[in-house]
Amino acid sequence: MATAVQGECSAESFKWPTRDAMEENLRAARRVVTTARHTAEDLAADTVSKVRSHPLRSVGAAMMAGAFVGSAVGLFAGWFMRPRRRRWGW
């Protein structure tokens, strides 16, 4: 048998958000997006400089990554798309 127990809840936790709180959250979200954009730009610039300094190594790494991903996708696609044997022959 279950028993319901009513806990004490204050009305403060159920208040509508204030305009100041919403503006603060909006500023924080914009700050996060700006930081992510700057990080992506830094990563792209760093990648360009590394590819320019070591072009053969970069092309080789890209080919190996493509071969690995392509093989894994082909293996899993073949595994999941194979015809299933029917155990009971219905």
Contacts in CASP RR format, 6 or more apart in sequence:
PFRMAT RR
TARGET T0000
AUTHOR 0000-0000-0000
METHOD contacts of the structure
MODEL  1
MATAVQGECSAESFKWPTRDAMEENLRAARRVVTTARHTAEDLAADTVSK
VRSHPLRSVGAAMMAGAFVGSAVGLFAGWFMRPRRRRWGW
50 58 0 8 1.000
51 58 0 8 1.000
END
